[in-house]
Amino acid sequence: MSTDSWIDQQIAEGVLSPGARGMTPQAAADQYNAANVLVPTDPGYLVPSADGQAEEHHRSTDQLRAECVGIDEIPGDVELDPQAVARWRDLYEQVGAEHWPVFCAWVRSGACVEDSDGMPSASEFHMSYHGTWPRFRNYADALFEVIGLLDPVPKGLRPYVDIDRVTGDLERNYVVVPAPNGGVYVFNRVRLI
């Protein structure tokens, strides 16, 4: 069966819309699966073979990584099966595209907290992440301002407070990871309860 007739057959069966004509079978299947929020383990997940026939087949880790639609990166060297792909997709949706690179940095840093399934916890990430800053000192200055660190110190004595030392002591309680485009990501070192 040619790839065009496979697409025509899927259209005739009501699986694909007529807009799939002119697409490659893989592109049509990808669009169908994404539109129906299907993962490889779901019934009805569409996978065309090289000759256009729909087929069930085992995917390599690289193929499974590629199937994590919208996920540019999965941190670490994890083994993937279709269930793991589904769990990573769920994590991606919980974390969001904007924070995904930060989440990956958190996982790689070793500061992440895992859930009962051994997956990084999105909720713990959200509690641990304190933002992207030009450097840790900027985060510390903002924190000192919020908590009023120097409020009890008379203005005339404030220049004698060793803020660099206080910042250094504070930094030991955090994980500071270089951000790819400059600056740093700041995370709690330990889970705060």
C-alpha positions as CSV (number, residue, x, y, z in Angstrom):
1,M,0.0,0.0,0.0
2,S,1.4,3.4,-0.9
3,T,1.7,6.1,1.7
4,D,-0.9,8.2,-0.2
5,S,-3.4,5.3,-0.1
6,W,-2.7,4.7,3.6
7,I,-3.6,8.3,4.3
8,D,-6.7,8.1,2.0
9,Q,-7.7,4.9,3.9
10,Q,-7.3,6.7,7.3
11,I,-9.4,9.6,5.9
12,A,-12.1,7.2,4.6
13,E,-12.3,5.5,8.0
14,G,-12.7,8.9,9.7
15,V,-9.4,8.6,11.6
16,L,-7.6,11.5,9.7
17,S,-9.2,14.6,8.4
18,P,-8.9,15.5,4.7
19,G,-6.3,18.1,5.6
20,A,-3.9,15.1,6.0
21,R,-3.6,14.8,2.2
22,G,-0.2,16.0,1.1
23,M,1.3,15.2,4.5
24,T,3.8,12.4,5.1
25,P,2.2,9.5,7.0
26,Q,4.4,10.2,10.0
27,A,3.4,13.9,10.0
28,A,-0.2,12.9,9.7
29,A,0.1,10.4,12.6
30,D,2.0,12.9,14.8
31,Q,-0.7,15.5,14.2
32,Y,-3.5,13.0,15.0
33,N,-1.8,11.7,18.1
34,A,-1.0,15.2,19.4
35,A,-4.6,16.5,18.6
36,N,-6.0,13.5,20.5
37,V,-3.5,13.7,23.3
38,L,-2.5,10.1,22.7
39,V,0.7,8.5,24.0
40,P,2.3,5.3,22.6
41,T,0.5,3.1,25.2
42,D,-2.9,4.4,24.4
43,P,-5.3,2.4,22.2
44,G,-5.7,4.2,18.9
45,Y,-2.2,5.7,18.9
46,L,-1.3,6.0,15.3
47,V,2.1,4.8,14.0
48,P,2.7,4.4,10.2
49,S,5.4,2.1,9.1
50,A,7.9,3.0,6.3
51,D,5.5,1.6,3.7
52,G,2.5,3.5,5.1
53,Q,0.9,0.6,7.0
54,A,-0.1,1.3,10.5
55,E,1.8,-0.9,12.8
56,E,2.7,-1.6,16.4
57,H,6.4,-1.8,16.9
58,H,9.0,-1.4,19.7
59,R,10.7,1.9,19.7
60,S,14.3,2.6,20.6
61,T,15.2,5.0,23.4
62,D,16.1,7.7,20.8
63,Q,12.7,7.2,19.1
64,L,10.9,7.5,22.4
65,R,12.8,10.6,23.3
66,A,11.8,12.1,20.0
67,E,8.1,11.2,20.7
68,C,8.1,13.4,23.8
69,V,6.4,16.1,21.7
70,G,7.5,19.6,22.7
71,I,10.1,18.4,25.1
72,D,13.5,19.5,23.9
73,E,15.3,17.7,26.6
74,I,14.9,15.0,29.1
75,P,17.5,15.4,31.8
76,G,19.9,12.6,32.8
77,D,20.5,9.3,31.2
78,V,17.1,7.7,31.8
79,E,15.7,4.5,30.2
80,L,12.5,5.2,28.4
81,D,9.6,3.0,27.6
82,P,6.2,4.2,26.5
83,Q,5.0,4.6,30.1
84,A,8.1,6.7,31.0
85,V,7.4,8.9,27.9
86,A,3.9,9.4,29.2
87,R,5.2,10.3,32.7
88,W,7.8,12.8,31.2
89,R,5.0,14.4,29.1
90,D,2.9,14.8,32.2
91,L,5.8,16.4,34.0
92,Y,6.4,18.7,31.1
93,E,2.7,19.8,31.2
94,Q,2.9,20.4,35.0
95,V,6.2,22.4,34.8
96,G,5.4,24.2,31.6
97,A,7.5,25.0,28.6
98,E,8.8,28.3,30.1
99,H,10.3,26.5,33.1
100,W,11.3,23.2,31.5
101,P,15.0,24.2,31.0
102,V,15.1,25.3,34.6
103,F,13.5,22.1,35.7
104,C,16.1,20.1,33.8
105,A,18.9,22.1,35.4
106,W,17.3,21.3,38.8
107,V,17.2,17.6,38.0
108,R,20.8,17.5,36.8
109,S,22.0,19.4,39.9
110,G,21.0,16.6,42.1
111,A,18.8,18.9,44.2
112,C,15.6,17.5,42.9
113,V,13.1,15.6,45.0
114,E,11.6,12.4,43.5
115,D,8.0,11.3,43.9
116,S,6.9,7.7,44.8
117,D,7.5,6.6,41.2
118,G,11.1,7.8,41.2
119,M,10.3,10.7,38.9
120,P,11.3,14.3,39.7
121,S,8.4,16.1,41.6
122,A,7.0,19.1,39.8
123,S,5.4,20.4,42.9
124,E,8.7,20.2,44.8
125,F,10.4,22.0,41.9
126,H,7.9,24.9,42.1
127,M,8.5,25.2,45.9
128,S,12.3,25.0,45.5
129,Y,12.8,27.4,42.6
130,H,13.6,31.0,43.6
131,G,14.1,32.5,40.1
132,T,16.8,33.3,37.6
133,W,19.2,36.0,38.8
134,P,22.2,37.8,37.3
135,R,24.2,36.3,40.2
136,F,23.4,34.9,43.7
137,R,24.3,38.2,45.3
138,N,21.3,39.8,43.5
139,Y,19.0,37.1,45.0
140,A,20.5,37.6,48.4
141,D,20.1,41.4,48.3
142,A,16.4,41.0,47.3
143,L,15.8,38.5,50.1
144,F,17.6,40.7,52.7
145,E,15.3,43.6,51.6
146,V,12.2,41.5,52.0
147,I,13.1,40.1,55.4
148,G,14.4,43.5,56.6
149,L,17.8,42.0,57.6
150,L,19.4,45.4,58.2
151,D,16.3,47.1,59.6
152,P,17.4,46.7,63.3
153,V,20.9,48.0,62.4
154,P,21.3,51.8,62.8
155,K,22.0,53.4,59.4
156,G,25.4,54.7,60.5
157,L,26.5,51.1,61.3
158,R,25.2,49.4,58.2
159,P,28.4,50.0,56.1
160,Y,30.2,47.9,58.7
161,V,28.0,44.8,58.2
162,D,29.8,42.2,56.1
163,I,27.1,41.5,53.6
164,D,29.5,39.4,51.4
165,R,30.1,37.1,54.3
166,V,26.4,36.9,55.2
167,T,25.6,36.2,51.5
168,G,28.3,33.5,51.4
169,D,26.8,31.8,54.5
170,L,23.3,32.1,52.9
171,E,24.5,30.6,49.6
172,R,25.4,27.3,51.4
173,N,21.7,26.7,51.9
174,Y,21.0,26.9,48.2
175,V,21.9,25.2,44.9
176,V,23.0,27.8,42.4
177,V,23.2,26.5,38.8
178,P,24.5,28.6,35.9
179,A,21.8,29.4,33.4
180,P,22.6,28.8,29.7
181,N,22.1,32.4,28.7
182,G,23.8,33.9,31.6
183,G,22.9,34.4,35.2
184,V,22.0,31.7,37.7
185,Y,19.1,29.6,38.7
186,V,18.5,29.5,42.5
187,F,17.0,26.5,44.3
188,N,16.6,25.4,47.9
189,R,19.4,23.0,48.8
190,V,17.0,21.0,51.1
191,R,13.3,20.6,51.1
192,L,11.7,23.1,53.3
193,I,8.8,21.8,55.3
